[in-house]
Amino acid sequence: TVTNSHVASIAPRAYLDDSVVPVLLEGMKLLVIERPTDPLEFLGKYLLERSQK
């Protein structure tokens, strides 16, 4: 498992690339496919749903 001290020692870019970017890109791909009228709300809901998994 990843510990808080391990996460704190990772460079900011590497941390984001490992933990945020993949999920964000998935959400952005869905935005392109679905083209909702409120893309920020759509992406926000997507990210909240993913954070519950």
TORNU-302068 format. One line per 8 residues: their letters; for each residue x, y, z of N, C-alpha, C, O. Coordinates in nm, 2 decimals, padded with zeros to 4 digits, m for minus. Layout:
# residues N
a) X/Y/Z/X/Y/Z/X/Y/Z/X/Y/Z  ...
***
This chain:
# residues 53
tvtnshva) 00.08/m00.12/00.00/00.00/00.00/00.00/00.09/00.12/00.00/00.20/00.12/00.04  00.03/00.23/m00.04/00.10/00.36/m00.05/00.07/00.43/00.08/m00.04/00.45/00.12  00.18/00.48/00.15/00.17/00.55/00.27/00.17/00.70/00.25/00.21/00.74/00.14  00.12/00.78/00.34/00.13/00.92/00.33/00.27/00.97/00.31/00.29/01.07/00.24  00.36/00.91/00.38/00.50/00.96/00.37/00.56/00.93/00.23/00.63/01.01/00.18  00.51/00.82/00.17/00.56/00.79/00.03/00.50/00.89/m00.06/00.57/00.94/m00.15  00.37/00.92/m00.05/00.30/01.01/m00.14/00.37/01.15/m00.12/00.39/01.22/m00.22  00.40/01.19/00.00/00.47/01.32/00.02/00.61/01.33/m00.04/00.65/01.44/m00.08
siaprayl) 00.67/01.21/m00.06/00.81/01.21/m00.12/00.81/01.21/m00.27/00.91/01.23/m00.33  00.69/01.19/m00.33/00.69/01.18/m00.48/00.68/01.32/m00.53/00.61/01.41/m00.48  00.75/01.35/m00.65/00.74/01.48/m00.71/00.60/01.51/m00.75/00.52/01.42/m00.78  00.56/01.63/m00.74/00.42/01.67/m00.77/00.37/01.62/m00.90/00.26/01.57/m00.91  00.45/01.63/m01.01/00.41/01.59/m01.14/00.38/01.44/m01.14/00.29/01.39/m01.20  00.47/01.36/m01.08/00.46/01.22/m01.08/00.34/01.18/m01.00/00.27/01.08/m01.04  00.31/01.24/m00.89/00.19/01.22/m00.81/00.07/01.24/m00.89/m00.02/01.15/m00.89  00.06/01.35/m00.96/m00.06/01.38/m01.04/m00.07/01.28/m01.16/m00.18/01.23/m01.19
ddsvvpvl) 00.04/01.25/m01.22/00.04/01.15/m01.33/m00.01/01.02/m01.29/m00.08/00.95/m01.37  00.02/00.98/m01.17/m00.01/00.84/m01.12/m00.15/00.84/m01.06/m00.22/00.74/m01.08  m00.20/00.95/m01.00/m00.32/00.94/m00.92/m00.44/01.01/m00.98/m00.56/00.98/m00.95  m00.42/01.12/m01.06/m00.53/01.20/m01.10/m00.55/01.20/m01.25/m00.66/01.18/m01.30  m00.44/01.21/m01.33/m00.45/01.22/m01.47/m00.52/01.11/m01.54/m00.61/01.14/m01.63  m00.50/00.98/m01.51/m00.57/00.88/m01.58/m00.72/00.89/m01.56/m00.80/00.87/m01.66  m00.77/00.92/m01.44/m00.91/00.93/m01.42/m00.97/01.06/m01.49/m01.08/01.06/m01.54  m00.89/01.16/m01.48/m00.93/01.29/m01.55/m00.94/01.27/m01.70/m01.04/01.32/m01.76
legmkllv) m00.85/01.20/m01.76/m00.86/01.17/m01.90/m00.98/01.09/m01.94/m01.04/01.11/m02.04  m01.01/00.99/m01.85/m01.13/00.91/m01.88/m01.25/01.00/m01.88/m01.34/00.99/m01.97  m01.26/01.09/m01.78/m01.38/01.18/m01.78/m01.38/01.27/m01.90/m01.49/01.30/m01.95  m01.27/01.32/m01.94/m01.26/01.41/m02.06/m01.30/01.33/m02.18/m01.36/01.39/m02.27  m01.27/01.21/m02.20/m01.31/01.13/m02.31/m01.46/01.12/m02.31/m01.52/01.13/m02.42  m01.52/01.10/m02.20/m01.67/01.09/m02.19/m01.73/01.22/m02.23/m01.84/01.23/m02.29  m01.67/01.33/m02.19/m01.72/01.47/m02.23/m01.73/01.48/m02.38/m01.82/01.53/m02.43  m01.62/01.43/m02.45/m01.62/01.44/m02.59/m01.73/01.36/m02.66/m01.79/01.40/m02.75
ierptdpl) m01.75/01.24/m02.60/m01.86/01.15/m02.65/m02.00/01.21/m02.62/m02.08/01.21/m02.71  m02.02/01.25/m02.50/m02.16/01.29/m02.46/m02.19/01.43/m02.48/m02.31/01.47/m02.50  m02.09/01.52/m02.48/m02.11/01.66/m02.50/m02.22/01.72/m02.42/m02.32/01.77/m02.48  m02.22/01.71/m02.29/m02.32/01.77/m02.21/m02.33/01.92/m02.22/m02.23/01.99/m02.25  m02.45/01.98/m02.18/m02.46/02.12/m02.19/m02.38/02.19/m02.08/m02.33/02.30/m02.10  m02.35/02.12/m01.97/m02.27/02.18/m01.86/m02.15/02.08/m01.84/m02.16/01.99/m01.75  m02.04/02.10/m01.92/m01.93/02.00/m01.91/m01.87/02.00/m01.77/m01.82/01.89/m01.73  m01.86/02.11/m01.70/m01.79/02.11/m01.57/m01.87/02.04/m01.47/m01.82/01.96/m01.39
eflgkyll) m02.00/02.05/m01.47/m02.09/01.98/m01.38/m02.08/01.83/m01.41/m02.07/01.75/m01.32  m02.08/01.79/m01.54/m02.07/01.65/m01.58/m01.94/01.59/m01.53/m01.94/01.48/m01.47  m01.83/01.67/m01.55/m01.70/01.62/m01.51/m01.69/01.61/m01.36/m01.63/01.51/m01.31  m01.74/01.71/m01.29/m01.74/01.70/m01.15/m01.82/01.58/m01.09/m01.77/01.52/m01.00  m01.93/01.55/m01.15/m02.01/01.44/m01.10/m01.94/01.31/m01.13/m01.93/01.22/m01.05  m01.87/01.30/m01.25/m01.79/01.19/m01.29/m01.68/01.16/m01.19/m01.66/01.05/m01.14  m01.61/01.27/m01.15/m01.50/01.25/m01.06/m01.55/01.21/m00.92/m01.49/01.13/m00.85  m01.66/01.27/m00.88/m01.72/01.23/m00.75/m01.76/01.08/m00.75/m01.73/01.01/m00.65
ersqk) m01.82/01.04/m00.86/m01.86/00.90/m00.86/m01.73/00.81/m00.86/m01.73/00.71/m00.79  m01.63/00.85/m00.93/m01.51/00.77/m00.93/m01.44/00.76/m00.80/m01.38/00.66/m00.76  m01.45/00.87/m00.72/m01.39/00.88/m00.59/m01.45/00.78/m00.49/m01.39/00.75/m00.39  m01.57/00.74/m00.52/m01.65/00.65/m00.43/m01.61/00.51/m00.45/m01.64/00.42/m00.37  m01.54/00.48/m00.56/m01.50/00.34/m00.59/m01.38/00.30/m00.51/m01.34/00.18/m00.53
***
